[in-house]
Amino acid sequence: MAASMARSCRFVSRNHSSFLPRRESFPESAAQDQLPSLLQSGAQTVYCGFDPTADSLHVGNLLAIIGLLHFRKAGHHVLAVLGGATAQIGDPSGKTSERERLSADVVEANTRSIRDSVQRIFTNHELYFHDSSRKLGTVTVLNNLSWYKDRNAVGFLSEVGRYFRMGTMLSRHSVQSRLRSADGMSLTEFTYQVFQAYDFYHLNQTYGCKIQLGGTDQLGNLMSGHEFIHKVSGEEVFGLTVPLVTSSVGDKLGKTAGNAMWLNRDRTSPFDLYQFFLRQPDASVEGRFLDFFMYNSVFPTAGAACAEEACCK
């Protein structure tokens, strides 16, 4: 099912057209015609989520952030959703074992730190990369804990759980890979896709959000949100995936892999971040990184530049 729903799709807006490399969209039947038309019809709202399981974002998050910057540049409104609730549950995607449980205090501190970083990136993009002759869309940073903290567990399951089918949930790649592992999968992790689906629904109902952006490892979660919204309201929404940022040997760069290049200046100096990109093999730079991180034809690689600006206080 995932293969039939995934497809390369042109990224268009009411102001201009641009192409994000190897981006995929779903559902396939609607994305080919309806998504470009939707983006051309007026300013839309797009969201991407970041779970604060550490106190800093990393290079692996940059491509999704650049995707949000492109949408904002085109006049669309973007939502950066920090998972103050979902970080306490744990996303099983791409993981071979369950993440250590984080206390609420640690998640809260991480959320504050990442909120500052995200706001800094968008502010510096506006200051140093934006052509002031064009109006930017709005940017809003949210914490999904705000719409879960007063929810009753029984009420939530009664309202939301009835729309999810076990067969579909079990078929997700993130679930299947964990069920085949020695450690298996906890109920907590298994329900992660339910919470992320509800996030999309909440943002759709509250902010009119119709597009979710995420890495290719998030495809199952994005599909859960699309299916849930379609069942509840019948509204057509869309998912866009961007490639994972990997090392020269194909390993994912991130917290779980233990090779994250952090964006917070307290963890990575601007010089070390520059050296990270400088040390990449030519094949990685020419074949992937320039394609991934080039913001436009005027400025240098946006990934390194925006990240370095994010490190500067």
BADO-599389 format. One record per residue (C-alpha): residue number from 1; residue in three letters; x, y, z. Coordinates in steps of 0.02 Angstrom, whole numbers. Each point is the difference from the previous one (the first is absolute). Layout:
BEGIN
milo;roba;px;py;pz
NUM;ALA;X;Y;Z;
...
end
This chain:
BEGIN
milo;roba;px;py;pz
1;MET;0;0;0;
2;ALA;140;119;44;
3;ALA;82;-28;-168;
4;SER;-161;39;-93;
5;MET;-26;160;97;
6;ALA;176;68;-17;
7;ARG;47;103;-152;
8;SER;117;141;-53;
9;CYS;-101;160;-8;
10;ARG;37;177;-53;
11;PHE;2;129;139;
12;VAL;-99;149;-61;
13;SER;-77;154;78;
14;ARG;-102;150;-47;
15;ASN;161;100;-18;
16;HIS;126;-116;-78;
17;SER;49;-179;-36;
18;SER;151;-89;69;
19;PHE;52;-179;22;
20;LEU;56;-83;159;
21;PRO;112;-148;-46;
22;ARG;-78;-173;2;
23;ARG;-148;56;101;
24;GLU;-147;-119;3;
25;SER;-183;34;30;
26;PHE;-160;-95;33;
27;PRO;-135;-48;-33;
28;GLU;64;-29;-176;
29;SER;-167;18;-88;
30;ALA;-35;170;79;
31;ALA;177;69;15;
32;GLN;32;0;-187;
33;ASP;-137;128;-34;
34;GLN;-79;61;161;
35;LEU;154;46;100;
36;PRO;75;119;-131;
37;SER;-173;77;-25;
38;LEU;-21;20;188;
39;LEU;169;88;17;
40;GLN;-40;114;-147;
41;SER;-172;46;67;
42;GLY;65;102;147;
43;ALA;102;-5;159;
44;GLN;-6;-171;81;
45;THR;57;-61;171;
46;VAL;139;-131;11;
47;TYR;69;-85;153;
48;CYS;149;-102;52;
49;GLY;28;-79;170;
50;PHE;158;-15;105;
51;ASP;3;-106;157;
52;PRO;110;79;135;
53;THR;90;-160;50;
54;ALA;161;102;11;
55;ASP;34;183;36;
56;SER;51;39;-179;
57;LEU;-50;-34;-178;
58;HIS;133;-75;-114;
59;VAL;55;0;-182;
60;GLY;-122;-142;-35;
61;ASN;-144;121;37;
62;LEU;63;133;-121;
63;LEU;-83;-63;-158;
64;ALA;-173;5;78;
65;ILE;36;174;69;
66;ILE;56;58;-172;
67;GLY;-162;-70;-69;
68;LEU;-95;111;123;
69;LEU;108;148;-52;
70;HIS;-46;-30;-183;
71;PHE;-185;-5;43;
72;ARG;13;159;102;
73;LYS;98;86;-138;
74;ALA;-143;-43;-119;
75;GLY;-123;88;116;
76;HIS;-70;-153;87;
77;HIS;-20;-11;190;
78;VAL;109;-123;92;
79;LEU;-21;-86;168;
80;ALA;150;-75;91;
81;VAL;-76;-120;126;
82;LEU;108;-53;147;
83;GLY;-52;-166;73;
84;GLY;-6;37;184;
85;ALA;-128;-141;15;
86;THR;59;-121;-134;
87;ALA;181;8;60;
88;GLN;-60;-84;159;
89;ILE;-74;-141;-104;
90;GLY;142;-32;-122;
91;ASP;-3;-19;-189;
92;PRO;52;-177;-50;
93;SER;40;50;-180;
94;GLY;177;-50;-47;
95;LYS;41;-66;175;
96;THR;50;-176;49;
97;SER;-44;17;184;
98;GLU;-108;107;111;
99;ARG;67;170;47;
100;GLU;38;33;184;
101;ARG;-146;86;83;
102;LEU;25;187;21;
103;SER;-69;91;149;
104;ALA;-124;141;-26;
105;ASP;128;125;67;
106;VAL;132;-55;-127;
107;VAL;-124;9;-143;
108;GLU;-55;173;55;
109;ALA;180;63;5;
110;ASN;36;-78;-171;
111;THR;-157;80;-70;
112;ARG;54;174;57;
113;SER;172;-23;-77;
114;ILE;-65;-62;-167;
115;ARG;-134;135;-6;
116;ASP;137;131;15;
117;SER;102;-83;-139;
118;VAL;-147;-14;-119;
119;GLN;-51;180;28;
120;ARG;180;55;-26;
121;ILE;13;-93;-165;
122;PHE;-158;80;-68;
123;THR;51;172;63;
124;ASN;173;-12;-78;
125;HIS;-71;-65;-162;
126;GLU;-110;153;-8;
127;LEU;145;116;41;
128;TYR;135;-74;-112;
129;PHE;-84;-101;-138;
130;HIS;-169;79;-34;
131;ASP;-35;118;-144;
132;SER;-99;136;89;
133;SER;-101;37;-157;
134;ARG;-99;-160;29;
135;LYS;-115;-30;147;
136;LEU;43;-150;108;
137;GLY;-130;-114;72;
138;THR;-21;-9;187;
139;VAL;95;-121;111;
140;THR;-71;-70;162;
141;VAL;89;-114;123;
142;LEU;-117;-113;100;
143;ASN;15;-132;135;
144;ASN;-118;-148;-21;
145;LEU;-5;-22;189;
146;SER;-120;148;1;
147;TRP;-140;-101;-79;
148;TYR;32;-161;97;
149;LYS;32;57;177;
150;ASP;-184;17;45;
151;ARG;-61;-152;-97;
152;ASN;-71;-151;92;
153;ALA;77;-165;-56;
154;VAL;-167;-92;-8;
155;GLY;-83;143;-92;
156;PHE;144;12;-124;
157;LEU;-4;-186;-40;
158;SER;-189;2;-16;
159;GLU;4;149;-118;
160;VAL;155;-39;-104;
161;GLY;39;-186;18;
162;ARG;-156;-59;-92;
163;TYR;68;69;-164;
164;PHE;158;-107;2;
165;ARG;7;-180;-58;
166;MET;127;-121;72;
167;GLY;40;-79;-168;
168;THR;50;168;-75;
169;MET;100;51;153;
170;LEU;92;-166;5;
171;SER;43;13;-185;
172;ARG;106;157;23;
173;HIS;184;-28;-36;
174;SER;51;80;166;
175;VAL;-109;-126;92;
176;GLN;47;-152;-103;
177;SER;187;28;20;
178;ARG;-17;16;188;
179;LEU;-113;-152;18;
180;ARG;135;-104;-85;
181;SER;133;62;120;
182;ALA;51;-88;160;
183;ASP;-68;140;111;
184;GLY;-166;12;-90;
185;MET;-107;155;21;
186;SER;-90;77;147;
187;LEU;-180;58;0;
188;THR;64;176;29;
189;GLU;99;4;-162;
190;PHE;-138;-90;-94;
191;THR;-121;143;38;
192;TYR;121;134;-63;
193;GLN;-80;0;-173;
194;VAL;-169;35;80;
195;PHE;65;156;87;
196;GLN;89;65;-154;
197;ALA;-157;-28;-102;
198;TYR;-100;97;128;
199;ASP;129;141;-7;
200;PHE;-34;19;-186;
201;TYR;-188;-3;32;
202;HIS;12;130;138;
203;LEU;105;115;-110;
204;ASN;-120;-26;-145;
205;GLN;-150;47;107;
206;THR;85;144;93;
207;TYR;114;77;-132;
208;GLY;-70;-67;-163;
209;CYS;160;-99;-27;
210;LYS;-11;-117;-151;
211;ILE;182;-47;-28;
212;GLN;122;-94;112;
213;LEU;186;-7;-37;
214;GLY;118;-132;68;
215;GLY;147;-115;-37;
216;THR;-25;-158;-101;
217;ASP;9;-100;161;
218;GLN;-160;89;53;
219;LEU;-104;-62;-147;
220;GLY;-101;-121;106;
221;ASN;-41;135;128;
222;LEU;-48;122;-138;
223;MET;-114;-129;-78;
224;SER;-84;-32;168;
225;GLY;-41;185;13;
226;HIS;-66;7;-178;
227;GLU;-111;-153;27;
228;PHE;-64;61;170;
229;ILE;-51;171;-65;
230;HIS;-82;-75;-153;
231;LYS;-104;-117;111;
232;VAL;-51;135;124;
233;SER;-36;147;-114;
234;GLY;18;-63;-178;
235;GLU;121;142;-35;
236;GLU;145;-28;-119;
237;VAL;170;34;78;
238;PHE;175;-35;-63;
239;GLY;168;-64;59;
240;LEU;169;47;-70;
241;THR;159;-94;42;
242;VAL;179;58;-20;
243;PRO;152;-115;-9;
244;LEU;95;-51;155;
245;VAL;170;82;20;
246;THR;127;-141;4;
247;SER;187;-23;14;
248;SER;111;-46;-147;
249;VAL;-32;-185;37;
250;GLY;-188;21;11;
251;ASP;-22;8;189;
252;LYS;-135;116;64;
253;LEU;66;155;90;
254;GLY;-93;25;161;
255;LYS;-19;-25;187;
256;THR;-41;-185;-9;
257;ALA;149;-40;-110;
258;GLY;114;92;120;
259;ASN;78;107;-138;
260;ALA;-104;157;12;
261;MET;80;166;-47;
262;TRP;-92;117;117;
263;LEU;-62;173;-50;
264;ASN;5;75;174;
265;ARG;156;106;25;
266;ASP;21;-74;175;
267;ARG;26;-170;-82;
268;THR;82;45;-165;
269;SER;100;156;-37;
270;PRO;-29;89;-167;
271;PHE;177;-52;-49;
272;ASP;-33;-184;36;
273;LEU;-161;8;-99;
274;TYR;93;77;-146;
275;GLN;133;-135;14;
276;PHE;-134;-135;-3;
277;PHE;-57;55;-173;
278;LEU;178;34;-58;
279;ARG;55;-177;45;
280;GLN;-138;-85;-100;
281;PRO;61;-102;-150;
282;ASP;-20;87;-168;
283;ALA;-122;-134;-55;
284;SER;-113;37;149;
285;VAL;7;187;-30;
286;GLU;-31;-6;-187;
287;GLY;-120;-145;1;
288;ARG;-105;42;153;
289;PHE;42;148;111;
290;LEU;0;138;-132;
291;ASP;-162;-69;-68;
292;PHE;-75;-14;174;
293;PHE;57;161;83;
294;MET;14;127;-141;
295;TYR;-129;131;43;
296;ASN;8;98;-162;
297;SER;120;48;-137;
298;VAL;57;161;83;
299;PHE;53;-55;173;
300;PRO;118;-140;52;
301;THR;-58;-163;73;
302;ALA;-145;46;113;
303;GLY;20;-148;115;
304;ALA;172;51;59;
305;ALA;-41;186;-3;
306;CYS;-165;-11;92;
307;ALA;73;-122;124;
308;GLU;148;114;33;
309;GLU;-118;147;24;
310;ALA;-100;-107;121;
311;CYS;157;-27;101;
312;CYS;37;186;11;
313;LYS;-80;92;144;
end
